[in-house]
Amino acid sequence: MRPMLIFVWILILISCNKTVVKELNPIESEHLEKAYGFLDNNESDSAYLYFDKARISAIEQNDTATIVASLINMAITQAEFGDHYTSQETSTKALEYLNEQDTADHSYLSMLYNNLSNASDYLKQPEKSIEYIQLAIDYAKDPRNIKVYKNNLANNYADRKEYDKSIQLYEEIIATTDSNSTDYARFITNYARIRNRIDSNFNPLPLMKKALKIRFDQDDYWGLNSSYSNIANYYMKVDQDSALNYSNKQYEISKKIKNPEAQIASLQRILSLRINSKDKDLFKEFYKLDDSVQLARLSSRNHFALIRFETEKNKLQNIQLKNEIVKKQYNINLQRIGIVALFIIIGLTSYYAWNWHKRKKQRIELEADNRIKESQLKTSRKVHDVVANGIYRVMAELENRESIDREEILDRLELMYDKSRDISYEAEDNIDNRVGFYLQISELLKSFANDHRTVLIAGNEEEMWKLLSNNQKSEIEKILQELMVNMQKHSFANEVIVKFEYDSSDLLINYKDNGIGIKEDSKIGNGLNNTETRINNLKGKITFEHHLERGLEIRVSIPIIK
């Protein structure tokens, strides 16, 4: 990575005239000097930071050359870290400062388009990659750069299986390149690899080993890593001992250049060749490195953005963005205050509405209870005054008279029966007219709850009962009473659930308890027989669920007469 970036910077200095270089003030020069110092020590994070500082200082001085130079180095650093999306973005930003008509900008353009091509190739965008590398070749001035870009174009053609174009380009650049240069080593390695891919009878080893020797003589560690990898991959098919030997060499050189991806590739090859007990440590190291690379890739997108944010915050806030940031923050605060106030209002309104509804419900229930109690008291008084006193008089007469007129006594008892029945009807009519039927049902069911039994009611809504006739309501009340009485006598249940539903044509009542239940072969008593009779009279259906492990479930369906 370091040789690549230094080479880029040399090209930038060559393409700039002396006036532009002299315009760099001491602060900018200090930033760039520190950036390259960090690159020498392979501290890419810090190098990136100081390239960004140089860019910001150049913006203040309106120094386009330094802005573009910094962005190029930043884009390449991002690509080296695997952050190809951000690298594309940074390269595109640099393009905005350049003029395609100005020949002085062409060197910058060629480097940026080459970087965009590499990023597009990595992101599996072959058409874009070829488009960009063609532009890089068109704008390039230096013959060496042109050959490097043509090598990349040949690789792209090979990836697209356009082998004729690929081989033709390799042969062209190889013929015009110094046979002792590292570029020559790169070109013949790629040429041999592609030729072997086209023709399995072609032996790539002579060219690959020639390239290896050139790179070894010139201490080209990154090139050695490539040579060891290509030779090892070839030997994987023909000689596994040799493949293992070169994989080990690649692993050692990849540690020197601190390239975790190359280490992973070599370790993976080594482990695939010899998996035994002595390789357990290598196996663990492989996965440890693999995890670290994956983590780095996941975090790389935000990695450089955070550095840039902190730098711009310190440098530009007091120059260009301070007033705008303050204004935006003020608007954000106003919005936050508005949102908080809105939530408070909504919360208070909701609480008031809920509290009002709760109080209204309590008031209605209390009034209903009072009406029921008042009606019960009136009925009790009438029963006492009319029935009880009448019966007492008859008893007294029977006790005190020596002779009894049987017909007279029967007539008087019949009269008291009629009065008691009238009182009963009057009480029912009074309750029906003054108390909501849903409250009567609730009162009926809750009357069977005690300290040892819970009665749960669902769906008992006032509007639903308005759809039923008085006769239906009266019969349903008796049906429910029979079910609850039967439960209390026989089931030993401690939990009862009664659910009411309405499906547009029928009233559905689902009764369920956790008592002892009813066996399929058990005889049904008079209470449940009466219940079935009432339901049949209402043209309804009753179903007993017999497949429960415990308890009883009864489903009742009654058609609604509208």
Solvent accessible surface area in square Angstrom, and as a share of the most:
residue,aa,sasa,rsa
1,M,33,0.15
2,R,89,0.32
3,P,80,0.50
4,M,75,0.33
5,L,0,0.00
6,I,48,0.24
7,F,59,0.25
8,V,9,0.05
9,W,35,0.12
10,I,86,0.44
11,L,15,0.08
12,I,2,0.01
13,L,73,0.36
14,I,128,0.65
15,S,26,0.16
16,C,23,0.14
17,N,90,0.46
18,K,164,0.70
19,T,86,0.50
20,V,36,0.20
21,V,61,0.35
22,K,163,0.69
23,E,104,0.47
24,L,31,0.15
25,N,37,0.19
26,P,113,0.71
27,I,102,0.52
28,E,0,0.00
29,S,51,0.33
30,E,86,0.39
31,H,19,0.08
32,L,11,0.06
33,E,132,0.59
34,K,85,0.36
35,A,0,0.00
36,Y,32,0.12
37,G,31,0.30
38,F,55,0.23
39,L,1,0.00
40,D,73,0.38
41,N,97,0.50
42,N,72,0.37
43,E,76,0.34
44,S,7,0.05
45,D,59,0.31
46,S,31,0.20
47,A,0,0.00
48,Y,0,0.00
49,L,50,0.25
50,Y,36,0.14
51,F,1,0.00
52,D,0,0.00
53,K,46,0.19
54,A,0,0.00
55,R,13,0.05
56,I,1,0.00
57,S,11,0.07
58,A,0,0.00
59,I,48,0.24
60,E,80,0.36
61,Q,106,0.47
62,N,128,0.66
63,D,9,0.05
64,T,56,0.33
65,A,19,0.15
66,T,4,0.02
67,I,6,0.03
68,V,0,0.00
69,A,1,0.01
70,S,0,0.00
71,L,0,0.00
72,I,3,0.02
73,N,0,0.00
74,M,0,0.00
75,A,1,0.01
76,I,6,0.03
77,T,0,0.00
78,Q,0,0.00
79,A,19,0.15
80,E,66,0.30
81,F,74,0.31
82,G,23,0.22
83,D,6,0.03
84,H,19,0.09
85,Y,119,0.45
86,T,18,0.11
87,S,0,0.00
88,Q,37,0.17
89,E,108,0.48
90,T,2,0.01
91,S,0,0.00
92,T,67,0.39
93,K,66,0.28
94,A,0,0.00
95,L,38,0.19
96,E,135,0.60
97,Y,83,0.32
98,L,23,0.12
99,N,77,0.39
100,E,87,0.39
101,Q,155,0.69
102,D,60,0.31
103,T,86,0.50
104,A,50,0.39
105,D,23,0.12
106,H,37,0.17
107,S,16,0.10
108,Y,8,0.03
109,L,3,0.01
110,S,1,0.01
111,M,13,0.06
112,L,1,0.00
113,Y,17,0.07
114,N,18,0.09
115,N,8,0.04
116,L,5,0.03
117,S,1,0.01
118,N,55,0.28
119,A,1,0.01
120,S,0,0.00
121,D,58,0.30
122,Y,101,0.39
123,L,34,0.17
124,K,170,0.72
125,Q,71,0.32
126,P,50,0.31
127,E,114,0.51
128,K,94,0.40
129,S,0,0.00
130,I,25,0.13
131,E,87,0.39
132,Y,42,0.16
133,I,0,0.00
134,Q,71,0.32
135,L,55,0.27
136,A,0,0.00
137,I,26,0.13
138,D,102,0.53
139,Y,34,0.13
140,A,13,0.10
141,K,111,0.47
142,D,50,0.26
143,P,94,0.59
144,R,112,0.41
145,N,9,0.04
146,I,48,0.24
147,K,43,0.18
148,V,24,0.14
149,Y,8,0.03
150,K,43,0.18
151,N,3,0.01
152,N,27,0.14
153,L,9,0.04
154,A,0,0.00
155,N,38,0.19
156,N,9,0.05
157,Y,26,0.10
158,A,1,0.01
159,D,87,0.45
160,R,90,0.33
161,K,151,0.64
162,E,49,0.22
163,Y,49,0.19
164,D,126,0.65
165,K,105,0.44
166,S,0,0.00
167,I,25,0.13
168,Q,126,0.56
169,L,22,0.11
170,Y,0,0.00
171,E,89,0.40
172,E,81,0.36
173,I,3,0.01
174,I,32,0.16
175,A,88,0.68
176,T,90,0.52
177,T,19,0.11
178,D,92,0.48
179,S,53,0.34
180,N,104,0.53
181,S,29,0.18
182,T,38,0.22
183,D,10,0.05
184,Y,23,0.09
185,A,0,0.00
186,R,87,0.32
187,F,0,0.00
188,I,2,0.01
189,T,2,0.01
190,N,17,0.09
191,Y,27,0.10
192,A,0,0.00
193,R,72,0.26
194,I,1,0.00
195,R,69,0.25
196,N,31,0.16
197,R,113,0.41
198,I,80,0.40
199,D,57,0.29
200,S,98,0.63
201,N,138,0.71
202,F,43,0.18
203,N,78,0.40
204,P,1,0.00
205,L,25,0.12
206,P,85,0.54
207,L,47,0.24
208,M,7,0.03
209,K,81,0.34
210,K,91,0.39
211,A,0,0.00
212,L,27,0.13
213,K,131,0.56
214,I,17,0.09
215,R,10,0.04
216,F,133,0.55
217,D,91,0.47
218,Q,89,0.40
219,D,97,0.50
220,D,35,0.18
221,Y,92,0.35
222,W,96,0.34
223,G,7,0.07
224,L,6,0.03
225,N,19,0.10
226,S,38,0.25
227,S,1,0.00
228,Y,23,0.09
229,S,22,0.14
230,N,23,0.12
231,I,0,0.00
232,A,0,0.00
233,N,72,0.37
234,Y,44,0.17
235,Y,24,0.09
236,M,62,0.28
237,K,173,0.73
238,V,94,0.54
239,D,55,0.28
240,Q,107,0.48
241,D,114,0.59
242,S,25,0.16
243,A,0,0.00
244,L,34,0.17
245,N,67,0.35
246,Y,26,0.10
247,S,0,0.00
248,N,52,0.27
249,K,82,0.35
250,Q,4,0.02
251,Y,15,0.06
252,E,97,0.43
253,I,13,0.07
254,S,0,0.00
255,K,85,0.36
256,K,132,0.56
257,I,17,0.08
258,K,137,0.58
259,N,31,0.16
260,P,54,0.34
261,E,79,0.36
262,A,9,0.07
263,Q,19,0.08
264,I,19,0.10
265,A,43,0.33
266,S,0,0.00
267,L,0,0.00
268,Q,106,0.47
269,R,21,0.08
270,I,1,0.01
271,L,9,0.05
272,S,75,0.48
273,L,31,0.16
274,R,64,0.23
275,I,114,0.58
276,N,73,0.38
277,S,83,0.54
278,K,143,0.61
279,D,3,0.01
280,K,128,0.54
281,D,110,0.57
282,L,39,0.19
283,F,91,0.38
284,K,139,0.59
285,E,62,0.28
286,F,17,0.07
287,Y,107,0.41
288,K,151,0.64
289,L,34,0.17
290,D,38,0.20
291,D,90,0.47
292,S,55,0.36
293,V,11,0.06
294,Q,83,0.37
295,L,120,0.60
296,A,48,0.37
297,R,90,0.33
298,L,141,0.70
299,S,55,0.35
300,S,8,0.05
301,R,132,0.48
302,N,92,0.47
303,H,59,0.26
304,F,1,0.00
305,A,53,0.41
306,L,114,0.57
307,I,33,0.17
308,R,36,0.13
309,F,119,0.50
310,E,90,0.40
311,T,5,0.03
312,E,46,0.21
313,K,98,0.42
314,N,109,0.56
315,K,81,0.34
316,L,13,0.06
317,Q,56,0.25
318,N,109,0.56
319,I,94,0.48
320,Q,108,0.48
321,L,64,0.32
322,K,101,0.43
323,N,129,0.66
324,E,80,0.36
325,I,68,0.34
326,V,90,0.52
327,K,136,0.58
328,K,111,0.47
329,Q,77,0.34
330,Y,129,0.49
331,N,62,0.32
332,I,67,0.34
333,N,62,0.32
334,L,92,0.46
335,Q,118,0.53
336,R,139,0.51
337,I,114,0.58
338,G,38,0.37
339,I,91,0.46
340,V,84,0.48
341,A,42,0.33
342,L,100,0.50
343,F,137,0.57
344,I,96,0.49
345,I,105,0.53
346,I,87,0.44
347,G,39,0.37
348,L,117,0.58
349,T,80,0.47
350,S,59,0.38
351,Y,133,0.50
352,Y,152,0.58
353,A,52,0.40
354,W,140,0.49
355,N,33,0.17
356,W,133,0.47
357,H,109,0.49
358,K,87,0.37
359,R,153,0.56
360,K,73,0.31
361,K,112,0.47
362,Q,95,0.42
363,R,121,0.44
364,I,63,0.32
365,E,66,0.30
366,L,107,0.53
367,E,71,0.32
368,A,1,0.01
369,D,54,0.28
370,N,76,0.39
371,R,75,0.27
372,I,17,0.09
373,K,130,0.55
374,E,82,0.37
375,S,5,0.03
376,Q,104,0.46
377,L,92,0.46
378,K,95,0.40
379,T,34,0.20
380,S,63,0.41
381,R,142,0.52
382,K,71,0.30
383,V,62,0.35
384,H,109,0.49
385,D,85,0.44
386,V,51,0.29
387,V,21,0.12
388,A,43,0.34
389,N,63,0.32
390,G,15,0.14
391,I,72,0.36
392,Y,150,0.57
393,R,147,0.54
394,V,5,0.03
395,M,113,0.50
396,A,31,0.24
397,E,37,0.17
398,L,71,0.35
399,E,145,0.65
400,N,117,0.60
401,R,97,0.35
402,E,183,0.82
403,S,90,0.58
404,I,93,0.47
405,D,74,0.39
406,R,168,0.61
407,E,108,0.48
408,E,63,0.28
409,I,16,0.08
410,L,80,0.40
411,D,87,0.45
412,R,51,0.19
413,L,76,0.38
414,E,105,0.47
415,L,97,0.48
416,M,18,0.08
417,Y,126,0.48
418,D,46,0.24
419,K,86,0.36
420,S,35,0.23
421,R,101,0.37
422,D,82,0.43
423,I,13,0.07
424,S,50,0.32
425,Y,121,0.46
426,E,84,0.38
427,A,19,0.14
428,E,93,0.42
429,D,81,0.42
430,N,36,0.18
431,I,41,0.21
432,D,77,0.40
433,N,123,0.63
434,R,103,0.37
435,V,5,0.03
436,G,25,0.24
437,F,21,0.09
438,Y,42,0.16
439,L,23,0.12
440,Q,19,0.08
441,I,0,0.00
442,S,20,0.13
443,E,87,0.39
444,L,25,0.12
445,L,0,0.00
446,K,118,0.50
447,S,78,0.51
448,F,26,0.11
449,A,43,0.33
450,N,81,0.41
451,D,143,0.74
452,H,156,0.70
453,R,32,0.12
454,T,69,0.40
455,V,17,0.10
456,L,84,0.42
457,I,49,0.25
458,A,43,0.33
459,G,31,0.30
460,N,24,0.12
461,E,111,0.50
462,E,80,0.36
463,E,117,0.53
464,M,18,0.08
465,W,5,0.02
466,K,130,0.55
467,L,65,0.32
468,L,14,0.07
469,S,47,0.30
470,N,113,0.58
471,N,97,0.50
472,Q,4,0.02
473,K,39,0.17
474,S,42,0.27
475,E,32,0.14
476,I,0,0.00
477,E,53,0.24
478,K,79,0.33
479,I,1,0.00
480,L,1,0.01
481,Q,88,0.39
482,E,42,0.19
483,L,5,0.02
484,M,1,0.00
485,V,50,0.29
486,N,28,0.14
487,M,2,0.01
488,Q,101,0.45
489,K,139,0.59
490,H,106,0.47
491,S,10,0.06
492,F,157,0.65
493,A,6,0.05
494,N,87,0.45
495,E,70,0.32
496,V,0,0.00
497,I,62,0.32
498,V,1,0.00
499,K,84,0.36
500,F,5,0.02
501,E,77,0.34
502,Y,86,0.33
503,D,70,0.36
504,S,75,0.48
505,S,62,0.40
506,D,35,0.18
507,L,0,0.00
508,L,57,0.28
509,I,2,0.01
510,N,45,0.23
511,Y,4,0.01
512,K,84,0.36
513,D,7,0.04
514,N,51,0.26
515,G,0,0.00
516,I,107,0.54
517,G,21,0.20
518,I,48,0.24
519,K,155,0.66
520,E,128,0.57
521,D,126,0.65
522,S,49,0.31
523,K,194,0.82
524,I,61,0.31
525,G,45,0.43
526,N,122,0.63
527,G,25,0.24
528,L,6,0.03
529,N,66,0.34
530,N,71,0.37
531,T,0,0.00
532,E,46,0.20
533,T,74,0.43
534,R,63,0.23
535,I,0,0.00
536,N,94,0.48
537,N,110,0.56
538,L,16,0.08
539,K,168,0.71
540,G,9,0.09
541,K,153,0.65
542,I,32,0.16
543,T,74,0.43
544,F,34,0.14
545,E,41,0.18
546,H,73,0.33
547,H,159,0.71
548,L,61,0.31
549,E,183,0.82
550,R,151,0.55
551,G,10,0.09
552,L,10,0.05
553,E,14,0.06
554,I,1,0.00
555,R,108,0.39
556,V,3,0.02
557,S,30,0.19
558,I,0,0.00
559,P,44,0.28
560,I,18,0.09
561,I,125,0.63
562,K,176,0.75
